[in-house]
């Protein structure tokens, strides 16, 4: 595995990064960058195609751009594909609170209703997977099927020992309110590069331009605080999970083969207890960011499952 130099996505390089509108227009098909105000939040999204709606929720530290390689094909199959920057992410507002996954699911539900849909399919990666799960638990009539990509909803396995922060280390790192804004503002490229250098099996899947797009999104105090907020709410997420009913919609778990199948084993062990119908599929030869490393596998699996 080769390691990319941190200079490839250094702050000075982000000045020339295309806007979200320009990035959207660069995709094959008629994709547009749009904004919508719901629950007093201005949300950014990119949408294209026609047909049954498929909502894509990105992960950390990414934006809607995570799905750039799969959106055109999913839309070409006869869908309205909508990639949403969650609150705290990318072009969406970054409020001071409300980052627990139940509140975020409520915002996403209001967003879906504002678009005029009564029911959608949802695929989420990383934190987006957690929000997708919460959406299905709290708004079961508004979702037809969900795909959870590589991450489960926070549960008791993430409960901290008394006086200690959550693990793994980046969960704990993001627990520290205030300090991270001071450490990372203008330096987010160090974090972005470390994450991709560590969790990609194929470094060329996320280019210098892609890293610069993500760096721009997390390079300000507001952007850093938004990313921290999803992690800092995990304690509330664990408590909320205990109030959820078992999911009543089909669930596809797509999981990387990183760490010798450990993630796949965890998903196979956990999801059957949380949903009535579960299928788990391993994405071979790819790390945590497999939407970018193995887009064709993701396209094929989502096409099959949502059809």
RASULCOR-V713795 format. One record per helix or strand. SS is the DSSP state (~ for helix, > for strand). FROM is the first residue (numbers start at 1). TO is the last residue. If there is no record, write none. Layout:
BEGIN
ss=SS from=FROM to=TO
ss=SS from=FROM to=TO
END
This chain:
BEGIN
ss=~ from=6 to=9
ss=~ from=11 to=16
ss=~ from=20 to=25
ss=> from=32 to=38
ss=> from=41 to=48
ss=> from=52 to=57
ss=~ from=64 to=76
ss=> from=79 to=84
ss=~ from=101 to=114
ss=> from=120 to=125
ss=~ from=127 to=138
ss=~ from=140 to=142
ss=> from=143 to=149
ss=~ from=156 to=158
ss=~ from=169 to=173
ss=~ from=179 to=184
ss=~ from=188 to=199
ss=~ from=203 to=205
ss=~ from=208 to=217
ss=~ from=221 to=232
ss=~ from=234 to=241
ss=> from=247 to=256
ss=~ from=262 to=271
ss=> from=275 to=283
ss=~ from=290 to=293
ss=~ from=295 to=306
END
